[in-house]
Amino acid sequence: MEVSRPLPRLAFGSGGVMPGVRRLPAEVAVALSFNGTTQAVMMATPANLEDFALGFALTEGIAAKDEIDSITVVETVGGIDVQVWLHTEAEARLANRRRTMAGPVGCGLCGIDSLAEAVRALPPVPASDLHLTPGQVLAAIAGLPSGQPLHDATRAAHAAGFWVPGLGMLAVCEDVGRHNALDKLAGFLARTGQDCGLGAVVLTSRLSIDLVQKCAVMGLPVMIAVSAPTTAAVALAEVCGITLIALARADRFEVFTHAARIFTKEVADVA
């Protein structure tokens, strides 16, 4: 299934009216089904869907990687059904949660059935020796655009990347939904056995509490985003031991939590 398509449009500007085409991202209904029962239906970009399902299962606490038997992507008339088969223990745990979701791309907590689930308690991220200089933070920000071909073509896609000092940007995942992009990255990192404690996640979106929840489950010690965080995101990041960096640009950024991971002076910077 195509991830973008050129569509006709009229452009109005100082030069008058100009006909032409604009490539736009595909947005399709993607059902995430676990052991034959639909758990979530998200509007998403139809790419990297196996990683999407794996990452969603991990970051939502549905199952660990070794509790997943198989993931199959099935195209249907109405969209795409990603069928995940879990071990018996994980299936029983999922049934006990009584959670269903049907969310648009802008919402990460649609469909939960309790306030407690919305602000679920999470353990601190594992101890990490990761420290970054300001130059390395800026390098991480600068490394994201080269991994955004869908955004370059459409100007309508979010991205989530994983940056490691000395190695650079190891992976970038794109989607019309910011939560979907992060779940795809989570799935990729889990599938390839990456140590999340060695690097930072870089996001094109604002930082909301649900994104912090997902990164806490992943064990990511540093989050970097181009937009501002919410108060709830800052509070949770503080509790979970995550360094929250936001309003990141090519020449500046702001640190809201656990600033000790960021050196105030440049030292032996290896980008």
Secondary structure, DSSP 8 states (H G I E B T S, - for coil): --SEEEEEEEEEETTEEEEEEEEEE--EEEEEEETTEEEEEEEE-SSSHHHHHHHHHHHTTS--GGGEEEEEEEE-SSSEEEEEEE-HHHHHHHHHHT--EEE-TT-SSTT-S-HHHHT------------B-HHHHHHHHHTSGGG-HHHHHHS--EEEEEEETTTEEEEEEEESSHHHHHHHHHHHHHHTT--GGGSEEEESS-B-HHHHHHHHHHT-SEEEESS-B-HHHHHHHHHHT-EEEES--SS--EE-S-GGGB-SS--S---
